[in-house]
């Protein structure tokens, strides 16, 4: 009974986290406010700091709140195993790139289109699993990947618009930038997730320790990216320029995303996770249309979204992939 409650609680939290992150990120990138807009690169850095602190607290809790035990674990698993720690540099760098790309995507795409298109990460993860882990996919899973590609193609199908040519051209340009960012993020998510899974299988370290290692590299890569691309603006107005309550909410939701996924993988199965993803797509579509009012649904879009939802369920129907507690 307790296990069942934890299962549905973790799924509820996943639906809330996924939906609210996409919607608040989109809202924060399109909100018209006085002063400079917050820097996406800065938000990625702050999220990494939050992840590290959260994982340190979880390791602290695992060791009965003993500072001595915490210090011992961090020294033995991180400082005394430099080669093991260095293995995390590759996925960490890719995750940092991915997190920056998601801000670019949601600056140019409505929440509903982003949510559906981002499910292509199922395809990239499956392909990398086959090539890197030697995993075999069943008939239902291959079929689901074909349905997924068809669904995403329909979602991106151009719709007729009575808008002015200049506005239509600008919209097409933004759509292209947004879709490109999502596609690159899907590829990076698939590779980094499978690579991280492979590392977890080859070691007995705690997933929270591994996330601390990821966070350390992510922080370094994030700071480097922020200084390289936004260094002048950081010098002029500071790292926290444009931050408000919405910005901090986005950062916190992004920081906690990987931990929520880890909990879902621990307590729920693949089909229920697909159910949570489908609910998140539906909620994002409804809220994007009624609240953000930046989405004009078409019959083709809904057909594509339905195909993506069906593909998500179908992929989890046959075979259960190994746990992959990677970051979102």
C-alpha positions as CSV (number, residue, x, y, z in Angstrom):
1,X,0.0,0.0,0.0
2,X,2.8,2.4,1.0
3,X,4.7,1.5,-2.2
4,X,1.6,2.2,-4.3
5,X,1.2,5.6,-2.7
6,X,4.9,6.4,-3.3
7,X,4.5,5.3,-7.0
8,X,1.5,7.6,-7.7
9,X,3.0,10.4,-5.5
10,X,6.2,10.4,-7.5
11,X,4.3,10.4,-10.8
12,X,2.1,13.3,-9.6
13,X,5.2,15.2,-8.7
14,X,6.7,14.4,-12.2
15,X,3.6,15.7,-14.0
16,X,3.7,18.8,-11.9
17,X,7.5,19.4,-12.3
18,X,7.5,18.7,-16.1
19,X,4.4,20.8,-16.9
20,X,5.3,23.7,-14.5
21,X,8.9,23.9,-15.7
22,X,7.9,24.2,-19.4
23,X,5.2,26.7,-18.8
24,X,7.1,28.9,-16.3
25,X,10.2,28.8,-18.5
26,X,8.2,29.8,-21.5
27,X,6.4,32.5,-19.5
28,X,9.6,33.9,-18.1
29,X,11.2,34.1,-21.6
30,X,8.2,36.0,-23.2
31,X,7.2,38.2,-20.2
32,X,7.4,41.9,-21.0
33,X,9.1,43.5,-18.0
34,X,11.1,46.6,-17.3
35,X,14.9,46.3,-17.3
36,X,17.1,43.5,-18.8
37,X,15.8,40.0,-19.2
38,X,17.5,37.3,-17.0
39,X,20.4,35.5,-18.6
40,X,19.7,31.8,-19.5
41,X,23.4,31.0,-19.0
42,X,23.2,32.4,-15.4
43,X,20.0,30.4,-14.7
44,X,21.8,27.2,-15.7
45,X,24.7,28.0,-13.4
46,X,22.4,28.7,-10.4
47,X,20.5,25.5,-11.1
48,X,23.7,23.5,-11.0
49,X,24.6,25.0,-7.6
50,X,21.1,24.0,-6.3
51,X,21.5,20.5,-7.6
52,X,24.9,20.1,-5.9
53,X,23.6,21.4,-2.5
54,X,20.4,19.2,-2.7
55,X,22.5,16.0,-3.5
56,X,25.0,16.8,-0.7
57,X,22.0,17.1,1.7
58,X,20.7,13.7,0.5
59,X,24.1,12.1,1.0
60,X,24.2,13.7,4.5
61,X,20.8,12.2,5.2
62,X,21.8,8.7,4.0
63,X,24.7,8.7,6.5
64,X,22.5,9.6,9.5
65,X,23.3,13.3,9.4
66,X,27.0,12.7,10.3
67,X,29.4,15.4,9.0
68,X,32.3,13.1,9.5
69,X,30.7,10.4,7.3
70,X,29.7,13.0,4.7
71,X,33.2,14.3,4.5
72,X,34.7,10.8,4.3
73,X,32.3,9.8,1.5
74,X,33.0,12.9,-0.6
75,X,36.8,12.6,-0.2
76,X,36.8,8.8,-0.9
77,X,34.4,8.9,-3.9
78,X,35.4,12.2,-5.5
79,X,38.9,13.4,-4.4
80,X,40.5,10.0,-4.1
81,X,39.0,8.7,-7.4
82,X,39.9,11.4,-10.0
83,X,39.6,9.1,-13.0
84,X,36.2,7.9,-12.0
85,X,35.2,11.5,-11.4
86,X,36.6,12.6,-14.8
87,X,34.3,10.1,-16.6
88,X,31.4,12.4,-15.7
89,X,32.9,15.4,-17.6
90,X,31.5,14.2,-20.9
91,X,27.8,13.8,-19.9
92,X,28.0,16.9,-17.7
93,X,29.2,19.1,-20.6
94,X,26.4,17.7,-22.8
95,X,23.8,18.3,-20.1
96,X,25.0,21.9,-19.7
97,X,24.6,22.4,-23.4
98,X,21.2,20.8,-23.3
99,X,20.0,23.0,-20.5
100,X,21.0,26.1,-22.4
101,X,19.3,24.8,-25.5
102,X,16.0,24.4,-23.7
103,X,15.9,28.1,-22.9
104,X,16.6,28.8,-26.6
105,X,13.8,26.4,-27.6
106,X,11.2,27.9,-25.2
107,X,12.1,31.4,-26.3
108,X,11.0,30.5,-29.8
109,X,8.4,27.8,-29.5
110,X,5.1,27.6,-27.6
111,X,4.9,25.2,-24.7
112,X,2.7,22.7,-26.4
113,X,4.9,22.3,-29.5
114,X,8.0,22.1,-27.4
115,X,6.5,19.4,-25.2
116,X,5.5,17.2,-28.1
117,X,8.7,17.7,-30.1
118,X,10.9,17.0,-27.1
119,X,9.5,13.5,-26.8
120,X,11.9,12.6,-29.7
121,X,14.4,12.0,-26.9
122,X,12.7,8.6,-26.6
123,X,13.9,7.9,-30.2
124,X,17.5,9.1,-29.6
125,X,17.7,7.3,-26.2
126,X,16.5,4.1,-27.8
127,X,19.0,4.3,-30.7
128,X,21.9,5.1,-28.3
129,X,20.8,2.2,-26.0
130,X,21.0,-0.2,-29.0
131,X,24.4,1.1,-30.2
132,X,26.1,1.7,-26.8
133,X,24.6,-0.8,-24.5
134,X,23.7,-3.6,-26.9
135,X,20.0,-3.4,-25.8
136,X,17.4,-5.1,-27.9
137,X,14.1,-3.5,-28.7
138,X,10.9,-5.4,-29.1
139,X,8.4,-5.1,-32.0
140,X,6.2,-2.8,-30.1
141,X,9.1,-0.5,-29.3
142,X,10.3,-0.2,-32.9
143,X,6.7,0.4,-33.9
144,X,6.3,3.1,-31.3
145,X,9.4,4.9,-32.6
146,X,7.9,5.0,-36.1
147,X,4.7,6.4,-34.7
148,X,6.6,8.9,-32.6
149,X,8.5,10.2,-35.7
150,X,5.2,10.5,-37.6
151,X,3.5,12.4,-34.7
152,X,6.3,14.9,-34.3
153,X,6.4,15.5,-38.1
154,X,2.6,16.3,-38.0
155,X,3.1,18.7,-35.0
156,X,5.7,20.6,-37.1
157,X,3.5,20.6,-40.2
158,X,3.1,24.2,-41.4
159,X,-0.3,25.7,-40.9
160,X,-2.0,28.3,-43.1
161,X,-2.0,31.8,-41.5
162,X,-3.6,35.1,-42.4
163,X,-0.8,37.0,-40.6
164,X,1.2,39.7,-42.3
165,X,4.2,38.4,-44.5
166,X,6.7,40.0,-42.2
167,X,5.2,38.5,-39.0
168,X,4.9,35.2,-40.8
169,X,8.5,35.2,-41.9
170,X,9.6,36.1,-38.3
171,X,7.5,33.3,-36.9
172,X,8.9,30.8,-39.4
173,X,12.5,31.9,-38.4
174,X,11.7,31.6,-34.7
175,X,10.1,28.2,-35.3
176,X,13.2,27.0,-37.1
177,X,15.5,28.1,-34.3
178,X,13.3,26.6,-31.7
179,X,12.9,23.3,-33.5
180,X,16.6,23.1,-34.2
181,X,17.4,23.7,-30.5
182,X,14.9,20.9,-29.4
183,X,16.4,18.4,-31.9
184,X,19.9,19.1,-30.7
185,X,18.7,18.8,-27.1
186,X,17.0,15.5,-27.9
187,X,20.3,14.1,-29.4
188,X,22.3,15.3,-26.5
189,X,19.8,14.0,-23.9
190,X,19.8,10.6,-25.5
191,X,23.6,10.2,-25.6
192,X,24.2,11.7,-22.2
193,X,21.5,9.7,-20.6
194,X,22.8,6.3,-22.0
195,X,26.4,7.3,-21.2
196,X,25.5,8.1,-17.6
197,X,23.5,4.8,-17.3
198,X,26.6,2.9,-18.6
199,X,28.8,4.6,-15.9
200,X,26.2,3.8,-13.2
201,X,26.2,0.1,-14.2
202,X,30.0,-0.1,-14.0
203,X,30.2,1.3,-10.5
204,X,28.6,0.9,-7.1
205,X,28.5,4.6,-6.2
206,X,25.4,6.3,-4.9
207,X,23.4,8.0,-7.6
208,X,23.5,11.2,-5.4
209,X,27.3,11.1,-5.4
210,X,27.3,10.7,-9.1
211,X,25.0,13.7,-9.4
212,X,27.3,15.7,-7.2
213,X,30.2,14.9,-9.6
214,X,27.9,15.8,-12.6
215,X,27.0,19.1,-10.9
216,X,30.6,20.0,-10.2
217,X,31.6,19.7,-13.9
218,X,28.3,21.3,-14.9
219,X,29.0,24.3,-12.7
220,X,32.5,24.7,-14.3
221,X,31.1,24.3,-17.9
222,X,28.2,26.6,-17.0
223,X,30.4,29.4,-15.6
224,X,32.7,29.1,-18.7
225,X,29.7,29.4,-21.0
226,X,28.2,32.3,-19.1
227,X,31.5,34.3,-19.2
228,X,32.1,33.4,-22.9
229,X,28.6,34.4,-24.2
230,X,27.3,36.9,-21.6
231,X,30.5,38.1,-20.0
232,X,30.0,41.7,-21.0
233,X,26.4,41.8,-19.7
234,X,27.4,40.1,-16.4
235,X,30.1,42.8,-15.9
236,X,27.6,45.6,-16.7
237,X,24.5,44.4,-14.7
238,X,25.6,41.4,-12.6
239,X,24.9,37.7,-12.8
240,X,21.4,38.1,-11.3
241,X,20.1,40.8,-13.6
242,X,16.4,40.4,-14.4
243,X,15.8,37.8,-11.7
244,X,12.4,37.8,-10.1
245,X,10.1,35.3,-8.5
246,X,9.3,33.5,-11.8
247,X,13.0,33.2,-12.6
248,X,13.8,31.6,-9.2
249,X,10.8,29.2,-9.7
250,X,12.2,28.2,-13.1
251,X,15.7,27.6,-11.7
252,X,14.4,25.6,-8.7
253,X,12.2,23.4,-11.0
254,X,15.1,22.7,-13.3
255,X,17.4,21.9,-10.4
256,X,15.0,19.4,-8.9
257,X,14.0,17.7,-12.3
258,X,16.7,15.0,-12.2
259,X,15.9,14.1,-8.6
260,X,12.2,13.7,-9.5
261,X,13.1,11.4,-12.4
262,X,15.3,9.3,-10.1
263,X,12.3,8.9,-7.7
264,X,9.9,8.0,-10.5
265,X,12.3,5.3,-11.8
266,X,12.7,3.9,-8.3
267,X,9.0,3.7,-7.5
268,X,7.1,3.5,-10.9
269,X,7.2,1.5,-14.0
270,X,7.7,2.6,-17.7
271,X,4.0,2.6,-18.6
272,X,3.0,4.9,-15.7
273,X,5.9,7.2,-16.5
274,X,4.5,7.3,-20.1
275,X,1.1,8.2,-18.6
276,X,2.7,11.0,-16.6
277,X,4.4,12.3,-19.8
278,X,1.1,12.2,-21.7
279,X,-0.7,14.1,-18.9
280,X,2.0,16.7,-19.0
281,X,1.6,17.2,-22.8
282,X,-2.2,17.6,-22.4
283,X,-1.9,20.1,-19.5
284,X,0.8,22.1,-21.3
285,X,-1.4,22.3,-24.4
286,X,-4.4,23.5,-22.5
287,X,-2.6,26.0,-20.4
288,X,-0.6,27.3,-23.3
289,X,-3.8,27.9,-25.2
290,X,-6.0,29.3,-22.4
291,X,-3.4,31.1,-20.1
292,X,-0.3,32.0,-22.1
293,X,-2.4,32.5,-25.3
294,X,0.6,31.8,-27.5
295,X,-0.7,28.6,-29.2
296,X,-3.3,28.3,-31.9
297,X,-4.2,24.5,-32.1
298,X,-5.0,22.8,-35.4
299,X,-6.4,19.4,-36.2
300,X,-3.0,18.3,-37.6
301,X,-1.3,19.3,-34.3
302,X,-3.8,17.3,-32.2
303,X,-3.4,14.3,-34.5
304,X,0.4,14.5,-34.1
305,X,0.1,14.9,-30.3
306,X,-2.2,11.9,-30.1
307,X,0.3,9.8,-32.1
308,X,3.1,10.9,-29.7
309,X,1.1,10.0,-26.7
310,X,0.2,6.6,-28.2
311,X,3.9,6.0,-29.0
312,X,4.9,6.9,-25.4
313,X,2.6,4.3,-24.0
314,X,3.5,1.7,-26.7
315,X,7.3,2.1,-26.0
316,X,6.8,1.1,-22.4
317,X,4.5,-1.8,-23.2
318,X,7.1,-4.4,-24.2
319,X,10.3,-4.8,-22.2
320,X,11.5,-2.7,-19.4
321,X,14.6,-0.7,-20.1
322,X,17.2,-0.5,-17.3
323,X,16.8,2.3,-14.9
324,X,18.3,5.5,-16.1
325,X,18.3,8.1,-13.3
326,X,19.8,10.8,-15.5
327,X,19.0,14.5,-15.3
328,X,16.1,16.0,-17.2
